[in-house]
Amino acid sequence: MKKNKMILKHCPNFYNIINFDYFEDDYISEKLVQIYKDFIFNIDLNNQEDIEMIKQIDLVINKYMVDYYFRKEMQRSMLNIRVQKSDNIIRDIAKSIIECFESYESGYTRNIYFARWI
């Protein structure tokens, strides 16, 4: 029980993420939430790299929940994720999700969106 409290201390958006209301046929959002829960509760709290990864994945999945444009981009990217067969597939998927976020952030800063007023 103490391990879960320590993990949740590093994930301030946990309850927002697991209580996200997605559409019934939105399988990608459902799987992202499931991957998020599986990943954060299966880390080693003594490993600083794992702690940094759960902080990043918490930020990324929360951004997915609140940003419409990022959600659409992530859904397109999630269909193209390829991971190697390894002993920790959830960790590899989490790394791929973080990489998708980083590529979105670098591309998003280059694009300027203009609102059209009618």
LOMARDO-859543 format. One record per residue (C-alpha): x, y, z. Coordinates in steps of 0.02 Angstrom, whole numbers. Layout:
N
@c1: X c2: Y c3: Z
...
This chain:
118
@c1: 0 c2: 0 c3: 0
@c1: 143 c2: 119 c3: 39
@c1: 216 c2: 92 c3: -135
@c1: 52 c2: 148 c3: -215
@c1: 50 c2: 308 c3: -113
@c1: 230 c2: 346 c3: -162
@c1: 187 c2: 318 c3: -345
@c1: 33 c2: 430 c3: -336
@c1: 140 c2: 566 c3: -258
@c1: 234 c2: 574 c3: -423
@c1: 75 c2: 570 c3: -529
@c1: -30 c2: 723 c3: -487
@c1: -150 c2: 692 c3: -633
@c1: -190 c2: 512 c3: -589
@c1: -371 c2: 538 c3: -539
@c1: -407 c2: 651 c3: -689
@c1: -338 c2: 518 c3: -804
@c1: -427 c2: 366 c3: -735
@c1: -592 c2: 462 c3: -723
@c1: -581 c2: 525 c3: -903
@c1: -747 c2: 507 c3: -993
@c1: -709 c2: 438 c3: -1166
@c1: -832 c2: 377 c3: -1296
@c1: -886 c2: 196 c3: -1293
@c1: -801 c2: 155 c3: -1458
@c1: -640 c2: 250 c3: -1419
@c1: -526 c2: 100 c3: -1397
@c1: -366 c2: 202 c3: -1406
@c1: -411 c2: 308 c3: -1255
@c1: -464 c2: 154 c3: -1160
@c1: -299 c2: 67 c3: -1198
@c1: -197 c2: 222 c3: -1155
@c1: -277 c2: 231 c3: -983
@c1: -246 c2: 45 c3: -958
@c1: -64 c2: 59 c3: -1013
@c1: -43 c2: 209 c3: -897
@c1: -109 c2: 112 c3: -746
@c1: -9 c2: -44 c3: -787
@c1: 151 c2: 54 c3: -813
@c1: 149 c2: 165 c3: -659
@c1: 106 c2: 25 c3: -539
@c1: 242 c2: -91 c3: -605
@c1: 395 c2: 20 c3: -586
@c1: 541 c2: 11 c3: -468
@c1: 535 c2: 160 c3: -349
@c1: 722 c2: 145 c3: -318
@c1: 760 c2: 180 c3: -501
@c1: 765 c2: 368 c3: -536
@c1: 741 c2: 340 c3: -723
@c1: 575 c2: 251 c3: -690
@c1: 516 c2: 393 c3: -579
@c1: 556 c2: 519 c3: -716
@c1: 462 c2: 412 c3: -842
@c1: 304 c2: 404 c3: -736
@c1: 310 c2: 593 c3: -717
@c1: 324 c2: 611 c3: -905
@c1: 189 c2: 484 c3: -946
@c1: 75 c2: 569 c3: -819
@c1: 101 c2: 735 c3: -908
@c1: 77 c2: 659 c3: -1081
@c1: -83 c2: 565 c3: -1043
@c1: -155 c2: 717 c3: -954
@c1: -114 c2: 822 c3: -1108
@c1: -203 c2: 689 c3: -1211
@c1: -358 c2: 709 c3: -1104
@c1: -368 c2: 899 c3: -1110
@c1: -298 c2: 947 c3: -1282
@c1: -409 c2: 903 c3: -1430
@c1: -274 c2: 929 c3: -1563
@c1: -148 c2: 823 c3: -1469
@c1: -279 c2: 687 c3: -1445
@c1: -310 c2: 676 c3: -1632
@c1: -124 c2: 675 c3: -1671
@c1: -90 c2: 542 c3: -1538
@c1: -229 c2: 431 c3: -1603
@c1: -149 c2: 436 c3: -1776
@c1: 23 c2: 402 c3: -1702
@c1: -37 c2: 260 c3: -1592
@c1: -89 c2: 161 c3: -1746
@c1: 92 c2: 164 c3: -1808
@c1: 184 c2: 120 c3: -1647
@c1: 299 c2: -29 c3: -1666
@c1: 393 c2: -105 c3: -1520
@c1: 521 c2: -242 c3: -1513
@c1: 480 c2: -402 c3: -1422
@c1: 561 c2: -384 c3: -1251
@c1: 538 c2: -428 c3: -1070
@c1: 449 c2: -264 c3: -1028
@c1: 332 c2: -218 c3: -1171
@c1: 231 c2: -94 c3: -1067
@c1: 389 c2: 8 c3: -1037
@c1: 429 c2: 9 c3: -1222
@c1: 253 c2: 67 c3: -1264
@c1: 266 c2: 205 c3: -1133
@c1: 431 c2: 262 c3: -1212
@c1: 346 c2: 267 c3: -1382
@c1: 202 c2: 370 c3: -1313
@c1: 326 c2: 494 c3: -1238
@c1: 419 c2: 503 c3: -1405
@c1: 254 c2: 540 c3: -1494
@c1: 225 c2: 683 c3: -1372
@c1: 398 c2: 753 c3: -1399
@c1: 379 c2: 749 c3: -1588
@c1: 208 c2: 832 c3: -1572
@c1: 279 c2: 969 c3: -1461
@c1: 421 c2: 1005 c3: -1583
@c1: 300 c2: 1012 c3: -1729
@c1: 166 c2: 1108 c3: -1636
@c1: 281 c2: 1252 c3: -1595
@c1: 313 c2: 1275 c3: -1781
@c1: 129 c2: 1282 c3: -1828
@c1: 25 c2: 1436 c3: -1797
@c1: -162 c2: 1412 c3: -1790
@c1: -274 c2: 1558 c3: -1836
@c1: -453 c2: 1562 c3: -1777
@c1: -577 c2: 1610 c3: -1909
@c1: -706 c2: 1736 c3: -1852
@c1: -865 c2: 1747 c3: -1950
